[in-house]
Amino acid sequence: MRRPSPVATRSAFPNLKRPSPLIAPKSRTIGAKRVLDVGTKPTNGIRPTVRDDHLRHRPGPRRTSRYVAGNLVCYTRTLTFWVGHEIDGPGNASCRSPLSCDVVGSTPLYERIGDDAALQQVSDCLDTMREIVAKHGGDFIYSKGDDILSLFESPEMALRAVCQISHQLTKGPLSARIGLHFGAVIRARGAIFGDVVNVTARLSTTANPGEVLISQSFCEALSPRSRKGLRLLDKMALKGKQEFFDVYTLWSDDGAPGTQITSHGATTDRRSVLPRQIHLVIRYRDQLRSCRNGESVTIGRSAECDIIVERPWVSRRHAAFTILNGRARLLERSSSGTFVSMGLGHEVFVRREDIIVFGSGVISPGVKSALDEAQLLHYEIVSD
């Protein structure tokens, strides 16, 4: 049979593009496997080749199939490879310690000394932290803005790195908020994932500038000698987590005790005082919702909200009530703002900010509560 000319082939198949020597694979995920569909091309007796060196994981079985499309003999080659994850369990000696550092103080530095000089100082600070991490055996994972995420196999080495970073940053205008945790970590695609990583980030964002917040599991993984350098700070509720965490911090360099927490003139230990248990009830017309600690009630024009207020001046996701650490909060996220009344004659306007609410009151999204078109939502805090 006479081989068709390229012109005849293109006219018979107008949508057929000229193949390139290397076919870029398209991938799809099936269960625990990722499948690469290489595609087809006119072979002229030569099967398509695919570079395998970009696959970082163990190759699986390969399958090549042949079929006829018109006058073309085409081949489809599928490569299957297993997506590898390095998973460390709680009982495994190889559990890891994520370290999250958030550099603070860069904004006023840019305003004070200018962009170029400030950028140089911030870059030097980040480079110094990376050098300290590497010196103590840590793996640098990534840097995003002024944040650095690293991973240590040994909690002892992570603690030494943190101590050196804290000491180093006392010499300049920048400081850091640092979080340390310990537990199961998933490593994949050059990054780390899992609840341990999320908690580490929460500890970092909760810390004050120049402060290190350390989890209970990290403390327990240390040697008795290293634990002496830590002190139990408090029980804390971290954003997005329902349970309370025992949080530790470093003793000051001069060995001075931390700030004492007092109540009614007497020194108390807040670690033994759990936040009071409350729930929040919100009512709008015939809609009634409630939430407890760690839960939230969303308000807005969207059908996805818990309480729907269908008015054009109400944002799709206008605001939310939540309870965290025994306190009720209004999280305002709208464009038009919200008027909040927590007492007779006391109405405040909030927009894109969080406030603590007390007792009972009324909120009016977008317009003052005294206006006829106002949509009033009543809330009440009830002790359990």
N, C-alpha and C positions, 0 to 999 in steps of 0.2 A: 504494500500500500504506500502511495506517495505521501511523504510528509507535508502537511500544510505549511504554506508560507506564513511568516509572521504577520503580514498584512491581512491575509485571510483569517488568521486566528483572531486578530484584534477586531475585525469587522464582525465576526461571528459572536464574539464576546465583548461588546463595547465597554462593559464595566470592569473588564479585567485590566489591572494595572501591571506595568512591567515589574517583575520581581527583583528584589535586591539580593545580593549574594548572601546577606545575613537576614534571616527572618526574625523580627522581634517577637518574642513569645507573649501571649496573653495568658493570664493566670486566673484560676478560679479555685475556691476552697471547697473541698468535700470532706466533711468531718474533720479528722486530724490530718488530712492530706491536702496539699496544694498541687493542683494539676496545671501544667503549662501546655496550652494548645498552640503548637507551632504554626499551623496553617498549611496552605497548599501552594504549590507553584508548578508550572510546566517543567518537567524534569529533563526532557531530552536525553533520557537514559541515566541521569545523575540525580540521586536523591538529595533533597535539601539537607544542609548541615546546620547545626545549631551549636553555638558556643556554650559549653557547660561550665566554664570556669567562673561564671558569675553566680552560680548556685553555691551558697555557703553551707548548705545542708546536705545530708547524705542522700545521694540519688537513689530513687526507687526503680521499679521496673519500667522498661520502655516498650512502647507499642507502636508499630508502623503498619498502617493499613493502605491498601491500594484500591483506587476506584477510577472509573472512566467517566469523564464529562465531555460529551461530544467527541471531538477528535483528540482531546488531551488526556494523557495518562497522568493522574495526579496522585501524590502521596501525602498522607497526613501522619505526622509523627507526634506522639504525645509523651512527654516526660513527666513522671510522677516523682516527687521527692517529699520526704517527711519534714515537716517544720519542726526543728529542734528547739526545745526550751530547757533551760537549766533551772530546775525547781529545787529549792532547799526547804526541807520540812523542819518543823519546830524541834523534832528530836534529833536532827542531823547536826553533827559538829561543824558543818560548813555553812550554817545559817549566817546571814550577812547583816552588816550594819550600814544602812544608808545615812549619809550626812548631807543635810541641806543648809546652805549658807545664803543669806539674803543681805547684800551690802546696802546699808542705809547711809544717808547723808549726802548723796550725790546731787540731788536737786538744788539745795542751797549752795553747794560747791560750784555748780555750773553758773549760778547767778552771781556768785561772788568773784570768781577768777576767770570766767569766760569758758567757752566751749572747748577750745583746744587744750588748755592747761588742765581743765577738769577731766576731760577724757583721758589724758595721759595718766593722771593720778588714779582714776578708776581702773584703767587697764593694768597699771602696775599692781594695784591691790588684788585684782583677780588673778594675775600671773603669780603673785606671791602665794595666794591660797592654793593654786594648782601645784606649785612647787612643794608646799608643805604636805599636801595630800600624797603626792608621789613619794616624798621622802619617807613617809610612814606606811608605805605599802598599799595605799588606796588607789582605786581605779577611778579616773575622771570619767563621768558619764556624759554630761553636757553642761553648757553654760547658756542661759537665756537671759539677756539683759544684764541685770546686776545679780542674778542668782547662779549658784553653782550646786550641782548635784554630784556626789561621789559615793563610792561603795567600798566598804572595808570587809575583809574576811574576819578580822580580829577586832572585837570591841575595844580591847586594850590599845591597839594602834589608833583606832578612831578617836579615842579619848585624848591620847597624846597629841594628835593632830589638832584637835579642837582647842586644847589648852595653848598650843603654840600660836594658832590663828588668833585667839582672843588676846593673847599678850602682844602679838605683832600689831594688831589694829588699834591698840591704845596709843600708838606713837603718831598717829595722823588724824586728819579730820573725819575719816570714814570709820564706821563701825559695822557690826554684822549681827543679825539675828540668826541663831543657829539652832537646829533641831537634830536630835540623835534618837534612833530607834533601832530595834533588833528583832529579826524574825525571818519568816519565809519570803523569799524574793524570786520573782520570775525575770530571767534575762532573755530578751529576744529583740532582734532587729537593732542591736546596738544600744538598747535602752533597758531600763528596769521598770517592772510593773508590780502591782499588788497592793493590798491594804497597808502593808508595812511602809511602802513608799508614800502613800497618801497621808498616813499619820505623821510621818517625818516632816512632810511639807506643812501640815497643820501646826506642829510644834514650832517650826521655824517662824511662821506668820504670827503666832501667838506671843512669841518672845519679845521682850523689849530690846531696843538697840543696845548692843553690847552684852546681851544675855544669852545663855545656853540653856535650852530646855531638853530634858532627857527623860525617856520613858522608863517605866518600871522594869520591862523586859530587858532593856539595855543595862540597867543597874544590876539586875540579877545575873547577867552574863559576865560581869566583871569579877576580878579577884577581890577577896576581902580587903586587901591593901588599897586597891584602886577605889573601892566604894567609900573609903574614908574621905576622899576628896569631893564627895557629893553630899548634898543635904536635901531632904524631902521638902518640897516647896508647898504643895497643896494638891487637893483633888480638883481637876479641871475638866470641863466639858469642852471638847474640841468641835469646831464647826463641822457639821455633817455626821457626827458620831453621837449615838444615843447614850452610850455608857460613859462613866466618868473615869478619868485616868489619874493615877498617882504620878505626879510630875516632879522630877528632881532638877536641881541646878548645881552649879559649881560653887564651892566656897570661895569667898573673895581672897585675893592674893595675900592680904595681911592677916587672914584668919579670923576677921571680925564676923560675928554672927549676922545673919540676914535680918531684915526688918521684921519686927514683931507685929502681929495682927491683934488688935484689941477690940473688945466689945463691951460697952457699958463700963468703961474704965478698968476692965480686968483683962489681962493678957490671956488669949485663948489660942487653941490649936485648931485651925479651920479644917485640918485633915479629918478630925473626928466629927465635924458638923456638916451633914449633908444638906444640900439646898432643899427648901421646902417644896413639897409636891403640890403643884397647882394644875388646873386646866383652864383653858380659855374658850369662852362661848361667843360666837359671832352670829348676829341675826340681821338679815336683810329681807324684808317683806316675808315671803313664805319660805325663804332659804335659811336653814339653820345648820351651822357647822361648829365643830369643836376640835381642839388639839391639846396634846399633852407634851411633856418634855421631849425634845428632839423632833417633834412633828410641826407641820405648818399648814396654814389655810391660805390659799392664793385667791386674789381678788382681781377681776378685770373683765374686759369685754369678750375675751376669747372663750369659746366653749370648753376649752381645756381647763379653765380655772374652777376652783371649788365653789366660789360664789361669783355668779355672772351678773354684771351690771351693764346693761345694754344702753349706753349713752355715748354720743360721739366724742365727748370730752374725756371719756374714760379710756385709758390705754388698754391695749390687749392684755398685757400683764402689768397691772397698775401697782399693786402692792401685795404684801403678805404679812399675816400674823404668824409668829412663831414663839416657842418657849425654849430657852436655852439656859441651863445652869440655874433653874428656878426663877427666871425672870422672863416676863412677856415683852416682846418687842414687835414694833411695826417696821417692816422693811419697805420703804417707799422707793419705787423704781420708775415712776411715770414721767411723762413730759409735762403734764398739766399740774402736778402736785396734789396734795391732800391736806384738807383742813381737819385738825384733830382737836377735840374738846375733851378734857379730862376733869372738868369742873365747871360750875356755873360762871359764865362770863369770861372763861379762859380758853380761847381758841388760838391755836398756833398753826402756822403754815409750814409744811415740810415738803421737800422735793429732792429725790435722789439721796436720801440719808436714812439712817436707822435711829429710832428713838425707843426708849423704854416706856411702857405704858403701865399705869397703875389703876387699881380699883375697877371702875366702870366708866364708860364714856361713849362718845360718838365720833365717827369719822365721816367726812364728806368728800368723795373724790372729785377734784377739779374745781368745785365752786364752794362758796361759803355756805355753811349749814343753814343760815337764815333765809336764803333765797328759795323761791317756790320750786325751782327745778332741781334743787339739791336732792341727791340720793343718799339717805342716811343709813349707815351701818352701825348698829349698836354692839358693843362688846362688853363682856364682864369676866373678871378673873375670879375663879372660885377655888378655894383651898380644898384639897382632898382630905 
